[in-house]
Amino acid sequence: MALKQFAIDFAELREDLYLRNDVKFHYFLYSSNWNLFMLQNKKLISLKNILKDDYNLFEYKDNEEYRGVPTGQQYLDEDGEIIDYLTVSKDDHPKRLKYKVSNKNILLSSLRLAKSPALYFENKDLSKYVFSNGFYIFKVDINWNKKFVLYILRTKRLKNVLDNHIYRGIGISAYKKEDLLKIKIPLIPKPQQDAIVAQIEPIEKEIKQLKSQLKDPQEIINKVFAREFGFDEYLYKEFGKGMTSGTQIAPSRKLRVFETDFKEFAKSNILRFSTRFHNPPTKKLMNILNNINTIKVKNVIQSYEKGIQPKYNSNGEIPVIKISNLKNGFIDFSETEFVTKEYYNSLSEKKKLKKNDIIICVTGKVSLGKIDYYEYEQKAITTVDNYILTLKNNYNPLFFTYFFRSILGYFQIERDYTGTTNQIHLYWDQISNFKIPNISLTKQQQIVDEIKAELDEQERIKAKIQKLRDEIDQIIEKAIQN
């Protein structure tokens, strides 16, 4: 890795409360002087003069359930809307879920790489929502339009600063509120702010209308497999949404109680006492598998190989597919690390990804069961957290992938993983014995075509939404630059 160098005066270091010496921070600070839009000859104002702390503790009541909102990406979308939550109560909630929020507040996730830098719930009933201490919670100065400030905080410029310049730490990294509040923006008269907001609001409405047409990819896949292989309504509603590949396993900390007959234990290859193995939904899905024509994974596999612990190199050319790159529907190359060609060429051919391979994650509480189809010509490798599966020509790899993203496939992963808490794993002996439908290639392709057509339509809608988001960003940029 090449050594990064920069020059700085010790007097400049003194200006940072936490005495930072990383180049990404000081490059932004001293190249811009915290001027977000890099404007000259315009009066600027720091965010600390616009945003004021407004933290209020949430009051939990006995025998009530609430909706906890952590900072994780799975709970909020790119427009700052709540898409998931934890069901919590006074006696059963993480200590970090502690703040109440009003419709007057603007929130910012303190974490790097949040989907949306800023949140504002204009008309939402928030009485049952409790928010994590990982959010910075503000009220906006009365001389500023809250939605205009929100749009400023959602600009690509601001997100770039949060994600690439002022964050601290490695791994799960965050930025300090004190750094955020130093950022300067142009001092714009409120009537002009109001006019900009009025221009943007119809675009927001169009985004919401398009979002109402979106379906969860898991729902699309499950419905097709439910029709083909006989899921009943109970399984689809009660089991399918809560157990989809790449989601947190066993999120509830409450005691799970189940009943089973001792003769049920005799049906297992090994003596299993886990609720996930013997609970009613699992047993129903096992019955479905037993009542359709299936074969085992090992009968359609040409080869399998675990990934490696690579020697990363910042000057490398060959991407490494890690857990974070697996999006359970596509592979994201935007945040990729690399190895050199020389290192890649030294590896066994079995360790190298090939077009039409399948990557499945076999470790981690949140990531276990993520599965993606490698449809790329790009040379690449993957890490020890994942298996590489190459199928025989008599089985469609995309059908295989969709099947293990459906509840009929994923419940087998949930049923058979080993370990506790975060140290959970799948091993080849388990994967190789998973059951898959034994149907013709023609039928497999029909199912793939149907699912893919619906998923492609969803992607077209998402592209329209992103175009509108970009339009909002351009309106803000144009208004500020003029």
Secondary structure by P-SEA (a helix, b strand, c coil): cbbbbbbbbaaaaaacccccccaaaaaaaaaccccccccccbbbbcccccbbbbbbbbbbbccbbbbbbccccccccccccccccccccccccccccbbbbcccbbbbbcccccccccccccccccccbbbccccbbbbbcccccaaaaaaaaacaaaaaaaaccccccccbbbbbaaaaaacccccccaaaaaaaaaaaaaaaaaaaaaaaacccaaaaaaaaaaaacccccccccccccccccccccccccccccccccaaaaaaccccccccccccaaaaaaaaaaaacccccccccccbbbbbcccccccccccccccccccccccccccbbbbbcaaaaaaccccccccccbbbbbccccccccccccccccccccccccbbbbbbcccccaaaaaaaaaccccaaaaaaccccccccccccaaaaaacccccccaaaaaaaaaaaaaaaaaaaaaaaaaaaaaaaaaaaaaaaaac
